[in-house]
Amino acid sequence: MSSPEQQSKSPVTAVGPGAARGTEPAAATAASTRTEAIRRPGKRAPRITTLQLKRLDPWTTLKVSLIVSIVMFFVWMIAVGLLYVLFSSLDVVSRINAGWATVTSADSSVTPSDLITAGKVFGIAAVIGAINIVILTALATVASFVYNAAAGMAGGVELTLGERD
């Protein structure tokens, strides 16, 4: 068994606002010491820090937003392709083309072209996607300039970061 002197020389120290100043009663210090040792044996308390995001680099913002916009372009094209295949398999495209042929054919000798084809759908989707790439990249870059101006006046966004327990 260990003597009371050896028990008081425990490597676990009290943690708390009163522990450093010695203002807590001895019983409370011992209880909090045991609790801390039981909860996190051999571990230190997680660190917490506060940071301010004061500036966004516009060049980096342009590069990252361009990459994200290009990835979203491919997602857009895949979604349009899946919707086209779905509507084609449900016979929606052929019914729309048949209705368009009925409305536009005044002369029966001329065969009207289809309103919806895969080439037209993917062509229009590609143009819309390319416009989105340009607009989203430009907006993100302009937003970084606006953020830098606002952060210069207000001090930026304050972030609190902490380690996991």
VEXDREN-2710 file (C-alpha; in Angstrom, 1 decimal):
% VEXDREN-2710
k/r/px/py/pz
1/MET/0.0/0.0/0.0
2/SER/1.1/3.5/-0.5
3/SER/1.5/6.0/2.3
4/PRO/-0.5/9.3/2.4
5/GLU/2.7/11.2/1.5
6/GLN/3.1/9.2/-1.7
7/GLN/-0.6/9.7/-2.6
8/SER/-0.2/13.5/-2.3
9/LYS/2.7/13.4/-4.8
10/SER/0.4/12.4/-7.6
11/PRO/1.5/13.4/-11.1
12/VAL/-2.0/14.8/-11.9
13/THR/-2.4/18.5/-11.1
14/ALA/-5.5/20.5/-10.5
15/VAL/-7.0/22.3/-13.4
16/GLY/-9.2/25.3/-13.0
17/PRO/-9.2/29.1/-12.4
18/GLY/-8.6/28.8/-8.7
19/ALA/-5.9/26.1/-9.0
20/ALA/-3.1/28.4/-10.1
21/ARG/-3.9/31.0/-7.4
22/GLY/-4.5/28.5/-4.6
23/THR/-7.9/29.8/-3.7
24/GLU/-9.9/26.6/-4.0
25/PRO/-10.3/24.5/-0.9
26/ALA/-8.2/21.4/-0.7
27/ALA/-11.1/19.0/-0.9
28/ALA/-12.5/20.7/-4.1
29/THR/-9.0/20.6/-5.7
30/ALA/-8.6/16.9/-4.9
31/ALA/-12.0/16.1/-6.3
32/SER/-11.5/18.0/-9.5
33/THR/-8.1/16.4/-9.9
34/ARG/-9.5/13.0/-9.7
35/THR/-12.3/13.9/-12.1
36/GLU/-9.8/15.3/-14.7
37/ALA/-7.6/12.2/-14.3
38/ILE/-10.6/9.9/-14.8
39/ARG/-12.0/11.7/-17.9
40/ARG/-8.7/12.2/-19.7
41/PRO/-6.0/9.9/-18.3
42/GLY/-2.7/11.0/-19.7
43/LYS/-4.2/13.6/-22.1
44/ARG/-4.1/17.3/-22.0
45/ALA/-7.1/19.5/-22.4
46/PRO/-8.0/20.4/-26.0
47/ARG/-6.5/23.7/-27.2
48/ILE/-8.9/26.5/-28.4
49/THR/-7.7/29.5/-30.4
50/THR/-9.4/32.4/-32.1
51/LEU/-8.3/33.7/-35.5
52/GLN/-9.3/36.5/-37.8
53/LEU/-9.7/36.0/-41.5
54/LYS/-8.5/39.5/-42.7
55/ARG/-7.7/38.9/-46.4
56/LEU/-8.6/36.6/-49.3
57/ASP/-6.1/36.5/-52.1
58/PRO/-8.0/37.3/-55.3
59/TRP/-5.7/35.3/-57.5
60/THR/-6.2/32.2/-55.3
61/THR/-9.9/32.8/-55.3
62/LEU/-9.9/33.0/-59.1
63/LYS/-8.1/29.7/-59.4
64/VAL/-10.2/27.8/-56.9
65/SER/-13.5/29.2/-58.2
66/LEU/-12.4/28.3/-61.8
67/ILE/-11.7/24.7/-60.8
68/VAL/-15.0/24.4/-58.9
69/SER/-16.9/26.0/-61.8
70/ILE/-15.4/23.5/-64.3
71/VAL/-16.2/20.6/-62.0
72/MET/-19.8/21.9/-61.7
73/PHE/-19.9/22.2/-65.5
74/PHE/-19.3/18.4/-65.8
75/VAL/-21.9/17.7/-63.1
76/TRP/-24.3/19.9/-65.1
77/MET/-23.6/18.1/-68.3
78/ILE/-24.1/14.7/-66.7
79/ALA/-27.4/15.8/-65.1
80/VAL/-28.6/17.1/-68.5
81/GLY/-27.6/13.8/-70.1
82/LEU/-29.4/11.8/-67.5
83/LEU/-32.5/13.9/-67.8
84/TYR/-32.4/13.5/-71.6
85/VAL/-32.1/9.8/-71.4
86/LEU/-34.9/9.6/-68.8
87/PHE/-37.3/11.8/-71.0
88/SER/-36.3/9.8/-74.1
89/SER/-37.1/6.5/-72.4
90/LEU/-40.4/7.8/-71.2
91/ASP/-41.2/8.8/-74.8
92/VAL/-41.6/12.5/-73.8
93/VAL/-39.1/13.7/-76.5
94/SER/-40.8/11.9/-79.4
95/ARG/-44.2/13.2/-78.3
96/ILE/-42.9/16.8/-78.1
97/ASN/-41.3/16.4/-81.6
98/ALA/-44.5/14.9/-83.0
99/GLY/-46.6/17.8/-81.6
100/TRP/-44.1/20.3/-83.0
101/ALA/-44.3/18.6/-86.4
102/THR/-48.1/18.9/-86.3
103/VAL/-48.0/22.6/-85.4
104/THR/-45.4/23.7/-87.9
105/SER/-46.2/21.5/-91.0
106/ALA/-48.3/23.6/-93.3
107/ASP/-47.0/21.9/-96.4
108/SER/-47.0/18.1/-96.2
109/SER/-44.2/17.8/-98.8
110/VAL/-41.7/19.3/-96.4
111/THR/-40.6/17.3/-93.4
112/PRO/-40.1/19.5/-90.4
113/SER/-37.0/19.0/-88.3
114/ASP/-37.3/17.8/-84.7
115/LEU/-37.5/20.4/-82.0
116/ILE/-35.6/18.4/-79.5
117/THR/-32.5/16.4/-80.5
118/ALA/-29.5/15.2/-78.5
119/GLY/-27.2/17.6/-80.3
120/LYS/-29.4/20.6/-79.6
121/VAL/-29.9/19.7/-76.0
122/PHE/-26.2/19.1/-75.3
123/GLY/-25.2/22.1/-77.4
124/ILE/-27.5/24.5/-75.5
125/ALA/-26.4/22.9/-72.1
126/ALA/-22.7/23.4/-73.0
127/VAL/-23.3/27.1/-73.8
128/ILE/-25.2/27.6/-70.6
129/GLY/-22.5/25.7/-68.7
130/ALA/-19.7/27.8/-70.3
131/ILE/-21.5/31.0/-69.4
132/ASN/-21.9/29.8/-65.8
133/ILE/-18.2/29.1/-65.6
134/VAL/-17.3/32.7/-66.6
135/ILE/-20.0/34.3/-64.4
136/LEU/-19.3/32.2/-61.3
137/THR/-15.5/32.7/-61.5
138/ALA/-15.9/36.4/-62.1
139/LEU/-18.4/36.8/-59.2
140/ALA/-16.1/34.8/-56.8
141/THR/-13.1/37.0/-57.7
142/VAL/-15.1/40.2/-57.3
143/ALA/-16.5/38.9/-54.0
144/SER/-12.9/38.5/-52.7
145/PHE/-12.1/42.1/-53.5
146/VAL/-15.3/43.2/-51.8
147/TYR/-14.5/41.0/-48.7
148/ASN/-11.0/42.5/-48.5
149/ALA/-12.4/46.0/-48.5
150/ALA/-15.1/45.2/-45.9
151/ALA/-12.5/43.3/-43.7
152/GLY/-10.2/46.3/-43.9
153/MET/-13.0/48.4/-42.4
154/ALA/-14.5/45.9/-40.0
155/GLY/-11.6/43.6/-39.1
156/GLY/-12.6/40.4/-40.8
157/VAL/-14.4/37.3/-39.8
158/GLU/-13.5/35.9/-36.4
159/LEU/-13.0/32.1/-36.2
160/THR/-12.7/29.9/-33.1
161/LEU/-10.8/26.7/-33.7
162/GLY/-10.4/23.9/-31.3
163/GLU/-9.0/20.4/-31.1
164/ARG/-11.1/17.4/-30.7
165/ASP/-11.4/15.9/-27.3
END
